[in-house]
Amino acid sequence: MKKFNRSFTQQQPIDANGIAAAVAVMQSGRLHRYNREANEHTETDLFEQEFARYLGVNNVLACASCGYALAIALKSAGVVAGDAVLCNGWTLSPVPGAIHNAGGEAVLVEMTGDFCIDLDDLAQKAEQSGAKYLMLSHMRGHLVDMTRLMTVAKRYGLFVIEDCAHTMGAQWDGKNSGSFGDIACFSTQTYKHINSGEGGILVTPHNDVMAKAIIYSGSYMFYGEHPAAPELSVFEGLYQQIPNYSGRMDNLRAAILRPQLAEMDVRREAWNARYQVIEQRLRQSKAFNCPVRVGKETYVGSSIQFRLPDFSNEQLQAMVDRCQASGVVLKWFGAAHPQGYTSSYKDWQYLNLAASLPQTEALLATVMDMRIPLTFSLEDCQQIADIIVSQAEQIVKTTKMLDLTNQDKEGGHAGTS
Ligand SMILES: *Cc1c(COP(=O)(O)O)cnc(C)c1O
């Protein structure tokens, strides 16, 4: 089979409009978000306004990163040292990092086979821990039944922070991901849905929370100059109470994000066309188990996850190695040691976790994860899927042959003794 020879980490270039806007910012020399002329709307202001319109929310704050936004989200929500924060057990390390940063005590919740938070375990752990906060990470863009989740949250009085790093452009039952909970945070890091290298966005319907978040983000006395924010009276008395955790976005990043945001829904369709080519091919083979994505979930297929539930650890490692040799980069969450961007809850020892997550561990043991950059064509995706399926089938075939030979040997041995 022909080797695939394109890069899994190659992004699309910043388009001409973004480059022109970035050059204009550089020519002005006014890169800092509060460095403006009278009545000027900076690129950061405009990006916040446009994101507010896009998501259908009033309050938007652009930050230095999503991990940063998550940390000040927790602080703005009122988390103080020692407060329990519920969080799904499979996510990216900036999420437990944000809980630690805000002084929270993480209480991890199990995952289901469809890569969503287990709502029964959530209810149980909310009950047991008495936690008042939920950090809900829509890991790799899989949305749990948000209607049910919000019912559980309401029952236990949970303040919900959505980590939407992989769900910009996604919806549950026609409602935008990030508009369900009390706060939502998005990432504009290179491998997410819009790309400024680094960057984060915090949104909330609560004016008091937004006022705090703006001051935490390092507004100095310019908090009144935010366009997608509550009126000045909401900030009264706050700046003396809230420290400056300096983590603003700058005009250069905002300038290249604006044209990308305008294309977000086009990008979603492009991602999903690629995702579906790969998913359809995998579903034709019995070795693979693909998560069910129900009709109410409008997802963004910027990556794909699948399981090889009957594969042993040796076979899974062989799968990664063989695909790598064929130019296809898979990440295996069950590997003994974290690699690249991925780690598992067992690696987050700074959290001092009390309980283990057997269900999540069993799930992750056979999960493969693959990025789908938009620089791949549909033909590329077909070729990638063919490689994945053929490698899995070869592994199954070789193992069967080995089993047969072993059985012969054992049979022969038994017969002669
Ligand atoms: C990338 C990511 C983050 C953090 O984003 P940064 O902008 O890199 O800080 C948080 N959660 C998930 C699930 C992510 O994938």
The ligand as an SDF file (V2000), in Angstrom:
LIG
                    3D

 15 15  0  0  0  0  0  0  0  0999 V2000
   -6.0820   22.8250   23.8770 C   0  0  0  0  0  0  0  0  0  0  0  0
   -7.0030   22.5250   24.9580 C   0  0  0  0  0  0  0  0  0  0  0  0
   -7.1100   23.3580   26.0640 C   0  0  0  0  0  0  0  0  0  0  0  0
   -6.2170   24.5310   26.3490 C   0  0  0  0  0  0  0  0  0  0  0  0
   -6.0190   25.4120   25.3400 O   0  0  0  0  0  0  0  0  0  0  0  0
   -4.7590   26.4040   25.3290 P   0  0  0  0  0  0  0  0  0  0  0  0
   -5.3040   27.5570   24.5420 O   0  0  0  0  0  0  0  0  0  0  0  0
   -3.6530   25.6880   24.6460 O   0  0  0  0  0  0  0  0  0  0  0  0
   -4.4400   26.7670   26.7370 O   0  0  0  0  0  0  0  0  0  0  0  0
   -8.0620   23.0370   27.0140 C   0  0  0  0  0  0  0  0  0  0  0  0
   -8.8390   21.9630   26.8890 N   0  0  0  0  0  0  0  0  0  0  0  0
   -8.7450   21.1090   25.8630 C   0  0  0  0  0  0  0  0  0  0  0  0
   -9.6230   19.9170   25.8120 C   0  0  0  0  0  0  0  0  0  0  0  0
   -7.8120   21.3580   24.8580 C   0  0  0  0  0  0  0  0  0  0  0  0
   -7.7000   20.5020   23.8540 O   0  0  0  0  0  0  0  0  0  0  0  0
  1  2  1  0
  2  3  1  0
  2 14  2  0
  3  4  1  0
  3 10  2  0
  4  5  1  0
  5  6  1  0
  6  7  2  0
  6  8  1  0
  6  9  1  0
 10 11  1  0
 11 12  2  0
 12 13  1  0
 12 14  1  0
 14 15  1  0
M  END
$$$$
